[in-house]
Structure formats: structure tokens, C-alpha cells
Amino acid sequence: MTLRVLVADDQEIVRTGLVLILQAQPGIEVVGAAADGDRAVALARELRPDVCLFDIRMPGTDGIEATRRLAGPDVPDPLAVVVITTFDLDEYVYAALRAGARGFLLKEAGPELLVQAVQAAAAGDALIAPNITARLLTAFAAAGPESAPAQPLSPLTRREEEILAAVARGRTNAEICAELHIGLSTVKTHIASLMAKLGVRNRVEIAIWAYRTRRR
């Protein structure tokens, strides 16, 4: 299946470079490009791409607000958004993930990681640049939640606890399969159950919940 991607970045040279990188990959098609957040939101709602790739700093509506409009807590049918930026600032990471982003990358990450992030977001996974993952989750744990994290709606099974810990360590579905010797469909079923029990919407929120409750 071809992944349909929308790219938004206010710098033409960067936007063109991202498009070229993605278009060169088999199974990926760039269906639209925008130079500002308002246009990005409009195109995303019109085209319904599999993944939106948004820069944070854009004129008008920035990438974080665009993400919130398309993937935020109040969006009934959220899109998958990966946020990219030149600036390795914690506040950007927190804001992007709280807005609903499924991934966060620095522009210097390189083509391979960029493609991996797009593919992960499309598959329902989340990829955060490795050099900030540990720092991000540790900071969430140290700072504590803005409000106490909700307790599971029902107790987690032993297997769900194992998968919770694996997700918190940044493992992908394939890596969890290999680590726990179970099938991909089983992993997906357990992750869906975790999201329902924890009242979260994606793997990033599962990891944050695990770190805030020290269950990792």
C-alpha cells in the first residue's frame, strides 16, 4: 500500500528537499505541500493523507497548533502527524506530543530516520529522535503529571505489563515480537487493550503514562 504524505515547511528549499527524499522512497507518495500552517490544515482536511510531516516554526498557524487541530484530544478522527524542527528544545517536544504528534524529529536526523518516522506513524507506532527520547521521558517522569494519571479502567495483565514496559523503552512492534516471542497481531491487540485501559490514544501517551507512574 502506498503511504500518502503531506509536507509543510515555510522554507522552500527545506520543503523541496523533504518532498524529494520521500518521493524517492518506494511506497511513499507526497500528495501535497504547504508553506504555512493554515494551508497545511486545509490540505490535510481535504486530502486526508496517511501522514502529515509538519515543521514547528511556520507563519500564522505554527506546526504545533496545526497538529492540535488535526490530531488533538478533541479531534474525532485524528490524522497521524510527525513534527520536525531545527531546534532541539524540550518545550517543543512536549508541546508537539501533547498536541497529538506521533513522532518528533530534528531536521538533521537524515533521510533514513525521516522515512522510518513516516512509516511508523502510518502504522500507528511513534518514533522520536533517539537523541532526545531518554531525556524526554525522564523529564516527564521527574516533572510529574499536570494532574494525576488516570488508573487503568481494569487491571493490566502480566503480558500487558511486559508490553507497557517495552513501549516505554521505545521498542517497535517488530522488536516487541522478537523480545517476547509473540506474533505481530498479538502485539497490536495488547497495545489496543492498553490504550483502552489507560485512556490514551497512541504509543507516546502509553510511554508517558508508564514513566509518570514509574512502571517501566
Secondary structure, 3 states (H helix, E strand, C coil): CCEEEEEECCCHHHHHHHHHHHHCCCCEEEEEEECCHHHHHHHHHHHCCCEEEEECCCCCCCHHHHHHHHHCCCCCCCCEEEEEECCCCHHHHHHHHHCCCCEEEEHHHCHHHHHHHHHHHHCCCCEECHHHHHHHHHHHHHHCCCCCCCCCCCCCCHHHHHHHHHHHCCCCHHHHHHHHCCCHHHHHHHHHHHHHHHCCCCHHHHHHHHHHCCCC
